C-alpha cells in the first residue's frame, strides 16, 4: 500500500458533529464530501476498502444516519438528524 495522503480541507462537519468522530473518521468524511468512492479513499489514505467501509459504518452510527446520502444531507443542512 502507498503512504497515506494528507488532505487539508476544513472539515465540512459542524463542530458538534465533528467532535463525535475520530480523526480517521473525519478524514474519511472529508474525502466522501469530495465525491470519492471508497476504493479511492482507501488508496489516498493508505488503507483498505474494507477499513473505509467500517469507518463509514461507525460515522453513520455516531451521527445517526444510515447512508452516504443522509450523511451528505446532514452536512448540507448543518444540523443533527
C-alpha positions in Angstrom: 0.0 0.0 0.0 1.1 3.5 -0.6 1.7 6.0 2.2 -1.3 8.0 3.4 -2.1 11.3 1.7 -2.7 14.3 4.0 -5.8 16.1 2.9 -6.0 19.7 4.2 -9.6 20.6 3.9 -11.5 22.4 6.5 -14.0 19.9 7.9 -17.4 20.0 6.3 -19.0 18.9 9.5 -20.2 21.4 12.1 -18.0 21.2 15.2 -20.6 19.4 17.4 -20.8 16.6 14.8 -17.1 16.5 14.1 -16.2 16.2 17.7 -18.1 12.8 17.8 -15.7 11.3 15.3 -12.1 10.1 15.4 -9.5 11.9 13.3 -9.5 9.0 10.8 -13.3 9.1 10.5 -13.2 12.9 9.9 -10.6 12.4 7.2 -12.9 9.8 5.5 -15.8 12.2 5.7 -13.7 14.9 4.2 -13.0 12.7 1.2 -16.6 11.5 0.9 -17.6 15.1 0.5 -15.3 15.5 -2.5 -17.3 12.7 -4.2 -14.6 10.0 -3.9 -15.6 6.3 -3.9 -14.5 4.0 -1.0 -11.8 2.5 -3.2 -10.3 5.9 -4.0 -10.5 7.0 -0.3 -8.7 3.8 0.7 -5.9 4.4 -1.9 -5.5 8.0 -0.7 -5.4 7.1 2.9 -3.1 4.1 2.5 -5.7 1.7 3.9 -8.1 -1.0 2.6 -11.5 -0.5 1.1 -12.8 -2.7 4.0 -11.3 -0.3 6.5 -13.0 2.7 4.8 -16.4 0.8 4.9 -16.0 0.1 8.6 -15.1 3.7 9.3 -18.2 4.9 7.4 -20.4 2.5 9.3 -19.0 4.0 12.5 -19.6 7.5 11.2 -23.2 6.7 10.3 -23.8 5.2 13.7 -22.3 8.1 15.6 -24.1 10.7 13.6 -27.5 8.9 13.5 -27.7 8.4 9.7 -27.9 5.2 7.7 -26.4 6.1 4.3 -23.9 8.2 2.4 -26.8 10.2 1.0 -28.1 11.0 4.5 -24.6 11.9 5.7 -24.3 14.4 2.8 -27.8 15.8 3.7 -26.7 16.2 7.3 -23.6 18.1 6.2 -25.5 20.3 3.8 -28.1 21.3 6.3 -25.6 21.6 9.1 -27.7 20.1 11.9 -28.1 16.8 13.6 -30.6 14.2 12.3 
